Amino acid sequence: MSEQSFTNIGEHLSEAEGTTSGQMFGKPCLKTSNKAFAAFFKGEMVFKLGKREVDLLKDKYTGAQNWDPSGKGRAMKDWLQVPAAYESDWQKLALQALKYMRETA
């Protein structure tokens, strides 16, 4: 169901917020102004929220971690990978990531 949730979130945000779908590091992602704010990776969703927010949310979502798309120990400090166990929060987090990207662009 996780991949379908990602697709549904992407379709909703495309209609409501004018976002687009694309690829980042070969992974499906959601973009605004041609910049990625969310992605789907290994059955989980990843959100660009800024380092401070990522650090706060890692405690809220057990198993969440900074995203390391290469798997080589080079995690991205502004990106949070959230397990499928929290799929019900993904849309809220996607909106938060979209807002963050629009404010910092």
DSSP file (Angstrom, degrees, kcal/mol; ACC not computed):
  #  RESIDUE AA STRUCTURE BP1 BP2  ACC     N-H-->O    O-->H-N    N-H-->O    O-->H-N    TCO  KAPPA ALPHA  PHI   PSI    X-CA   Y-CA   Z-CA
    1    1 A M     >        0   0    0      0, 0.0     4,-2.4     0, 0.0     5,-0.2   0.000 360.0 360.0 360.0 -25.2    0.0    0.0    0.0
    2    2 A S  H  >  +     0   0    0      1,-0.2     4,-2.2     2,-0.2     5,-0.1   0.901 360.0  47.2 -56.6 -47.0    2.9    2.4    0.6
    3    3 A E  H  > S+     0   0    0      1,-0.2     4,-2.3     2,-0.2    -1,-0.2   0.888 111.6  51.8 -64.9 -37.5    3.7    3.0   -3.0
    4    4 A Q  H  > S+     0   0    0      2,-0.2     4,-2.8     1,-0.2    -1,-0.2   0.885 107.4  53.0 -65.2 -38.0    0.0    3.6   -3.7
    5    5 A S  H  X S+     0   0    0     -4,-2.4     4,-2.7     2,-0.2    -2,-0.2   0.924 108.4  50.2 -61.7 -44.2   -0.1    6.1   -0.9
    6    6 A F  H  X S+     0   0    0     -4,-2.2     4,-2.5     1,-0.2    -2,-0.2   0.933 112.2  47.6 -58.0 -46.5    2.9    8.0   -2.4
    7    7 A T  H  X S+     0   0    0     -4,-2.3     4,-2.4     1,-0.2    -2,-0.2   0.919 112.1  49.4 -61.4 -45.0    1.1    8.0   -5.8
    8    8 A N  H  X S+     0   0    0     -4,-2.8     4,-2.6     2,-0.2    -1,-0.2   0.906 111.0  49.2 -62.3 -42.4   -2.1    9.3   -4.2
    9    9 A I  H  X S+     0   0    0     -4,-2.7     4,-2.7     1,-0.2     5,-0.2   0.922 111.1  50.7 -62.6 -43.7   -0.3   12.0   -2.3
   10   10 A G  H  X S+     0   0    0     -4,-2.5     4,-2.0    -5,-0.2    -2,-0.2   0.906 111.4  47.4 -60.6 -43.1    1.4   13.1   -5.5
   11   11 A E  H  X S+     0   0    0     -4,-2.4     4,-2.0     2,-0.2    -2,-0.2   0.916 112.8  49.0 -65.5 -43.2   -1.9   13.2   -7.4
   12   12 A H  H  X S+     0   0    0     -4,-2.6     4,-3.0     1,-0.2     5,-0.3   0.937 113.6  45.6 -61.5 -47.3   -3.6   15.2   -4.7
   13   13 A L  H  X>S+     0   0    0     -4,-2.7     4,-2.4     1,-0.2     6,-1.3   0.833 109.3  56.2 -68.7 -31.1   -0.7   17.7   -4.4
   14   14 A S  H  X5S+     0   0    0     -4,-2.0     4,-0.9     4,-0.2    -1,-0.2   0.933 115.3  37.7 -62.7 -45.5   -0.5   18.0   -8.2
   15   15 A E  H  <5S+     0   0    0     -4,-2.0    -2,-0.2     2,-0.1    -1,-0.2   0.921 127.2  34.2 -71.7 -45.2   -4.2   19.0   -8.3
   16   16 A A  H  <5S+     0   0    0     -4,-3.0    -3,-0.2    -5,-0.2    -2,-0.2   0.808 134.7  20.0 -83.6 -31.6   -4.3   21.1   -5.2
   17   17 A E  H  <5S-     0   0    0     -4,-2.4    -3,-0.2    -5,-0.3    -2,-0.1   0.451  97.0-115.7-123.1  -3.7   -0.9   22.7   -5.2
   18   18 A G     << +     0   0    0     -4,-0.9    -4,-0.2    -5,-0.6    -3,-0.1   0.769  59.8 153.4  73.8  25.0    0.4   22.5   -8.7
   19   19 A T        -     0   0    0     -6,-1.3     2,-0.3    -9,-0.1    13,-0.2  -0.314  30.4-143.2 -79.7 170.2    3.3   20.2   -7.9
   20   20 A T  E     -A   31   0A   0     11,-2.3    11,-3.2    -2,-0.1     2,-0.3  -0.846   7.8-122.4-128.8 166.3    4.9   17.7  -10.4
   21   21 A S  E     +A   30   0A   0     -2,-0.3     2,-0.3     9,-0.2     9,-0.2  -0.784  44.3 131.8-105.4 154.5    6.3   14.2  -10.3
   22   22 A G  E     -A   29   0A   0      7,-2.2     7,-2.3    -2,-0.3     2,-0.4  -0.847  48.3 -75.1-168.2-154.9    9.8   13.4  -11.3
   23   23 A Q  E     -A   28   0A   0     -2,-0.3     2,-0.4     5,-0.2    13,-0.1  -0.970  26.8-178.2-129.8 143.8   13.0   11.5  -10.4
   24   24 A M  E >  S-A   27   0A   0      3,-2.4     3,-2.0    -2,-0.4    -2,-0.0  -0.957  83.2 -11.7-140.9 122.6   15.8   12.3   -8.0
   25   25 A F  T 3  S-     0   0    0     -2,-0.4    -1,-0.0     1,-0.3    -2,-0.0   0.820 129.5 -59.0  55.2  31.5   18.8   10.0   -7.7
   26   26 A G  T 3  S+     0   0    0      1,-0.3    -1,-0.3     3,-0.0    -3,-0.0   0.562 115.7 117.1  76.1   8.9   16.7    7.6   -9.8
   27   27 A K  E <  S-A   24   0A   0     -3,-2.0    -3,-2.4    14,-0.0    -1,-0.3  -0.841  75.1-102.5-108.0 145.2   13.9    7.5   -7.2
   28   28 A P  E     +A   23   0A   0      0, 0.0    12,-2.3     0, 0.0     2,-0.3  -0.427  52.8 171.5 -64.2 137.9   10.4    8.8   -7.8
   29   29 A C  E     -AB  22  39A   0     -7,-2.3    -7,-2.2    10,-0.2     2,-0.4  -0.910  34.3-121.4-143.6 169.7    9.9   12.2   -6.2
   30   30 A L  E     -AB  21  38A   0      8,-2.8     7,-2.5    -2,-0.3     8,-1.2  -0.934  33.9-166.0-113.7 139.3    7.5   15.1   -5.9
   31   31 A K  E     -AB  20  36A   0    -11,-3.2   -11,-2.3    -2,-0.4     2,-0.4  -0.904  20.4-167.5-130.3 152.9    8.7   18.6   -7.0
   32   32 A T  E >  S- B   0  35A   0      3,-2.4     3,-2.3    -2,-0.3   -13,-0.1  -0.993  87.5  -2.6-132.7 136.2    7.8   22.2   -6.7
   33   33 A S  T 3  S-     0   0    0     -2,-0.4     3,-0.1     1,-0.3    -1,-0.1   0.874 131.7 -60.8  48.0  39.9    9.5   24.8   -8.9
   34   34 A N  T 3  S+     0   0    0      1,-0.2     2,-0.4    -3,-0.0    -1,-0.3   0.632 115.3 114.8  65.0  17.5   11.6   21.9  -10.2
   35   35 A K  E <   -B   32   0A   0     -3,-2.3    -3,-2.4     0, 0.0    -1,-0.2  -0.973  67.5-120.0-119.6 131.9   13.0   21.2   -6.8
   36   36 A A  E     +B   31   0A   0     -2,-0.4    -5,-0.3    -5,-0.2     3,-0.1  -0.399  34.4 166.1 -70.6 140.4   12.2   17.9   -4.9
   37   37 A F  E     +     0   0A   0     -7,-2.5    11,-2.5     1,-0.4     2,-0.3   0.464  68.6  20.5-126.8 -13.1   10.5   18.1   -1.6
   38   38 A A  E     -BC  30  47A   0     -8,-1.2    -8,-2.8     9,-0.2    -1,-0.4  -0.987  62.1-179.4-153.6 153.4    9.5   14.4   -1.1
   39   39 A A  E     -BC  29  46A   0      7,-2.2     7,-2.8    -2,-0.3     2,-0.5  -0.955  26.7-122.3-149.1 166.4   10.5   11.0   -2.5
   40   40 A F  E     + C   0  45A   0    -12,-2.3     2,-0.4    -2,-0.3     5,-0.2  -0.972  35.9 168.4-115.6 126.6    9.7    7.3   -2.3
   41   41 A F  E >   - C   0  44A   0      3,-3.0     3,-1.6    -2,-0.5    -2,-0.1  -0.959  62.0 -21.1-147.5 119.1   12.6    5.1   -1.3
   42   42 A K  T 3  S-     0   0    0     -2,-0.4     3,-0.1     1,-0.3    -1,-0.1   0.865 125.8 -48.2  50.9  44.9   12.6    1.4   -0.3
   43   43 A G  T 3  S+     0   0    0      1,-0.3     2,-0.3    40,-0.1    -1,-0.3   0.559 123.4  93.4  78.2   8.0    8.9    1.4    0.7
   44   44 A E  E <  S-C   41   0A   0     -3,-1.6    -3,-3.0    39,-0.1     2,-0.3  -0.854  72.0-118.0-127.7 163.1    9.1    4.5    2.8
   45   45 A M  E     -CD  40  82A   0     37,-1.5    37,-3.3    -2,-0.3     2,-0.4  -0.807  20.3-155.0-104.6 148.8    8.6    8.2    2.1
   46   46 A V  E     -CD  39  81A   0     -7,-2.8    -7,-2.2    -2,-0.3     2,-0.4  -0.956   9.2-167.1-124.1 138.4   11.3   10.8    2.4
   47   47 A F  E     -CD  38  80A   0     33,-2.3    33,-2.7    -2,-0.4     2,-0.8  -0.981  22.1-135.4-132.6 136.7   10.7   14.5    3.1
   48   48 A K  E     + D   0  79A   0    -11,-2.5    31,-0.2    -2,-0.4    53,-0.2  -0.823  45.1 146.0 -90.0 110.4   12.8   17.7    2.9
   49   49 A L        -     0   0    0     29,-2.4     4,-0.4    -2,-0.8    30,-0.2   0.450  58.8 -97.1-125.1  -6.6   12.0   19.5    6.2
   50   50 A G     >  -     0   0    0     28,-1.6     4,-2.6     3,-0.1     5,-0.2   0.139  39.1 -86.6  91.9 145.7   15.2   21.2    7.2
   51   51 A K  H  > S+     0   0    0      1,-0.2     4,-2.7     2,-0.2     5,-0.2   0.880 123.5  52.0 -55.8 -46.1   17.7   19.9    9.8
   52   52 A R  H  > S+     0   0    0      1,-0.2     4,-1.7     2,-0.2    -1,-0.2   0.935 114.0  42.5 -60.3 -47.5   16.1   21.3   12.9
   53   53 A E  H  > S+     0   0    0     -4,-0.4     4,-2.6     2,-0.2    -1,-0.2   0.889 112.5  54.2 -67.0 -39.4   12.7   19.8   12.1
   54   54 A V  H  X S+     0   0    0     -4,-2.6     4,-1.8     1,-0.2    -2,-0.2   0.933 107.3  50.9 -59.1 -46.4   14.2   16.5   11.0
   55   55 A D  H  X S+     0   0    0     -4,-2.7     4,-0.5     1,-0.2    -1,-0.2   0.877 112.7  46.7 -60.6 -38.0   16.0   16.3   14.4
   56   56 A L  H >X S+     0   0    0     -4,-1.7     3,-0.8    -5,-0.2     4,-0.7   0.909 112.6  48.5 -68.9 -42.8   12.8   16.9   16.2
   57   57 A L  H 3X S+     0   0    0     -4,-2.6     4,-2.3     1,-0.2    -2,-0.2   0.728  93.2  74.1 -76.0 -21.9   10.7   14.4   14.2
   58   58 A K  H 3< S+     0   0    0     -4,-1.8     6,-0.4     1,-0.2    -1,-0.2   0.849  99.0  49.0 -59.3 -31.8   13.2   11.5   14.5
   59   59 A D  H << S+     0   0    0     -3,-0.8    -1,-0.2    -4,-0.5    -2,-0.2   0.832 110.5  50.3 -74.9 -32.1   12.1   11.1   18.1
   60   60 A K  H  < S+     0   0    0     -4,-0.7     2,-0.8     1,-0.2    -2,-0.2   0.880 109.8  51.0 -73.4 -38.7    8.4   11.2   17.1
   61   61 A Y  S >< S-     0   0    0     -4,-2.3     3,-2.6    25,-0.0    -1,-0.2  -0.834  85.4-140.0-108.0  97.5    8.7    8.5   14.4
   62   62 A T  T 3  S+     0   0    0     -2,-0.8     3,-0.1     1,-0.3    -3,-0.1  -0.317  89.9  19.8 -56.2 128.5   10.4    5.4   15.6
   63   63 A G  T 3  S+     0   0    0      1,-0.4    -1,-0.3    -5,-0.2     2,-0.1   0.284  90.6 134.6  92.4 -10.3   12.8    4.1   12.9
   64   64 A A    <   +     0   0    0     -3,-2.6    -1,-0.4    -6,-0.4     2,-0.3  -0.431  29.4 169.8 -70.4 148.2   12.9    7.5   11.1
   65   65 A Q  E     -E   81   0A   0     16,-1.7    16,-3.5    -3,-0.1     2,-0.1  -0.969  42.5 -77.7-152.5 163.9   16.3    8.5   10.0
   66   66 A N  E     -E   80   0A   0     -2,-0.3     2,-0.3    14,-0.2    14,-0.2  -0.467  62.2-103.7 -63.6 140.5   18.2   11.0    7.9
   67   67 A W  E     -E   76   0A   0     12,-1.4     9,-3.4     9,-0.6    12,-0.2  -0.516  36.2-177.5 -75.5 129.7   17.9    9.9    4.3
   68   68 A D    >   +     0   0    0     -2,-0.3     3,-0.9     7,-0.3     7,-0.2  -0.767   3.8 176.9-123.0  81.6   21.0    8.2    2.8
   69   69 A P  T 3  S+     0   0    0      0, 0.0    -1,-0.1     0, 0.0     6,-0.1   0.771  80.6  48.9 -62.4 -26.3   20.0    7.6   -0.9
   70   70 A S  T 3  S-     0   0    0      4,-0.2     5,-0.1    -3,-0.1    -2,-0.0   0.722  97.6-137.2 -84.1 -21.0   23.5    6.2   -1.8
   71   71 A G  S <  S+     0   0    0     -3,-0.9     4,-0.0     1,-0.1    -3,-0.0   0.701  73.2 114.1  71.7  18.7   23.6    3.8    1.2
   72   72 A K  S    S-     0   0    0      2,-0.1    -1,-0.1     0, 0.0     3,-0.0   0.062  97.4 -92.0-111.7  23.9   27.3    4.9    1.7
   73   73 A G  S    S+     0   0    0     -5,-0.1     2,-0.2     1,-0.1    -5,-0.0   0.779  92.4 120.1  75.3  26.0   27.0    6.7    5.1
   74   74 A R        -     0   0    0      2,-0.0    -4,-0.2    -6,-0.0    -1,-0.1  -0.517  43.0-178.0-120.0  63.2   26.4   10.1    3.6
   75   75 A A        -     0   0    0     -2,-0.2     2,-0.6    -7,-0.2    -7,-0.3  -0.258  28.7-119.5 -64.5 148.6   23.0   10.9    5.0
   76   76 A M  E >   - E   0  67A   0     -9,-3.4     3,-1.4     1,-0.1    -9,-0.6  -0.820  15.2-150.2 -94.4 119.1   21.3   14.2    4.0
   77   77 A K  E 3  S+     0   0A   0     -2,-0.6   -23,-0.1     1,-0.3    -1,-0.1   0.743  93.1  50.0 -64.5 -26.8   20.7   16.4    7.1
   78   78 A D  E 3  S+     0   0A   0    -11,-0.1   -29,-2.4   -24,-0.1   -28,-1.6   0.504  99.1  79.4 -90.1  -4.7   17.6   18.2    5.7
   79   79 A W  E <   -D   48   0A   0     -3,-1.4   -12,-1.4   -31,-0.2     2,-0.5  -0.881  59.6-161.5-113.8 134.7   15.8   15.0    4.6
   80   80 A L  E     -DE  47  66A   0    -33,-2.7   -33,-2.3    -2,-0.4     2,-0.6  -0.960   8.1-151.5-116.6 125.8   13.8   12.6    6.8
   81   81 A Q  E     -DE  46  65A   0    -16,-3.5   -16,-1.7    -2,-0.5   -35,-0.2  -0.863  17.8-162.2 -95.0 119.6   13.0    9.0    5.8
   82   82 A V  E     -D   45   0A   0    -37,-3.3   -37,-1.5    -2,-0.6   -18,-0.1  -0.902  16.8-120.1-111.7 124.5    9.8    8.0    7.5
   83   83 A P    >   -     0   0    0      0, 0.0     3,-1.9     0, 0.0   -39,-0.1  -0.107  24.1-111.9 -60.0 156.7    8.8    4.3    7.8
   84   84 A A  G >  S+     0   0    0      1,-0.3     3,-2.0     2,-0.2     4,-0.2   0.693 110.0  79.1 -63.0 -19.8    5.6    2.9    6.3
   85   85 A A  G 3  S+     0   0    0      1,-0.3    -1,-0.3     2,-0.1     3,-0.3   0.745  96.8  46.6 -59.4 -21.5    4.3    2.3    9.8
   86   86 A Y  G X  S+     0   0    0     -3,-1.9     3,-2.5     1,-0.2     4,-0.5   0.012  72.4 127.5-109.4  25.8    3.5    6.1    9.8
   87   87 A E  G X   +     0   0    0     -3,-2.0     3,-1.2     1,-0.3     4,-0.5   0.794  64.7  66.6 -52.1 -33.0    1.9    6.1    6.4
   88   88 A S  G 3  S+     0   0    0     -3,-0.3    -1,-0.3     1,-0.3     4,-0.3   0.702 103.5  46.4 -66.1 -17.9   -1.1    7.9    7.8
   89   89 A D  G <> S+     0   0    0     -3,-2.5     4,-2.4     1,-0.1    -1,-0.3   0.489  85.9  93.6 -98.2  -6.2    1.1   10.9    8.5
   90   90 A W  H <> S+     0   0    0     -3,-1.2     4,-2.7    -4,-0.5     5,-0.2   0.887  83.2  50.1 -58.9 -43.1    2.8   11.0    5.1
   91   91 A Q  H  > S+     0   0    0     -4,-0.5     4,-2.3     1,-0.2    -1,-0.2   0.930 111.6  48.8 -63.5 -43.2    0.4   13.5    3.5
   92   92 A K  H  > S+     0   0    0     -4,-0.3     4,-2.0     1,-0.2    -1,-0.2   0.911 113.6  47.2 -60.2 -42.6    0.7   15.9    6.4
   93   93 A L  H  X S+     0   0    0     -4,-2.4     4,-2.6     2,-0.2    -2,-0.2   0.862 108.9  54.3 -68.2 -36.2    4.5   15.6    6.2
   94   94 A A  H  X S+     0   0    0     -4,-2.7     4,-2.5    -5,-0.2    -2,-0.2   0.914 109.5  47.6 -63.8 -42.1    4.4   16.1    2.4
   95   95 A L  H  X S+     0   0    0     -4,-2.3     4,-2.4     2,-0.2    -2,-0.2   0.891 111.7  50.6 -64.3 -38.8    2.5   19.3    2.9
   96   96 A Q  H  X S+     0   0    0     -4,-2.0     4,-2.4     2,-0.2    -2,-0.2   0.905 111.6  47.9 -64.8 -41.5    5.0   20.4    5.6
   97   97 A A  H  X S+     0   0    0     -4,-2.6     4,-2.6     2,-0.2    -2,-0.2   0.898 110.7  51.4 -66.2 -40.8    7.9   19.7    3.2
   98   98 A L  H  X S+     0   0    0     -4,-2.5     4,-2.4     2,-0.2    -2,-0.2   0.933 111.0  47.9 -60.9 -46.1    6.2   21.6    0.4
   99   99 A K  H  X S+     0   0    0     -4,-2.4     4,-2.1     1,-0.2    -2,-0.2   0.922 110.9  51.5 -60.3 -45.1    5.7   24.6    2.6
  100  100 A Y  H  X S+     0   0    0     -4,-2.4     4,-1.8     1,-0.2    -2,-0.2   0.923 110.8  48.1 -58.4 -46.1    9.4   24.4    3.8
  101  101 A M  H  X S+     0   0    0     -4,-2.6     4,-1.2   -53,-0.2    -1,-0.2   0.901 111.5  49.3 -64.1 -41.0   10.6   24.3    0.1
  102  102 A R  H  < S+     0   0    0     -4,-2.4    -1,-0.2     1,-0.2    -2,-0.2   0.849 113.1  47.6 -68.3 -32.5    8.4   27.2   -0.9
  103  103 A E  H  < S+     0   0    0     -4,-2.1    -1,-0.2    -5,-0.2    -2,-0.2   0.788 118.8  38.7 -77.8 -27.1    9.6   29.3    2.1
  104  104 A T  H  <        0   0    0     -4,-1.8    -2,-0.2    -5,-0.2    -1,-0.2   0.499 360.0 360.0-102.6  -4.4   13.3   28.5    1.6
  105  105 A A     <        0   0    0     -4,-1.2    -1,-0.2    -5,-0.2    -2,-0.1   0.487 360.0 360.0 -72.5 360.0   13.4   28.6   -2.2
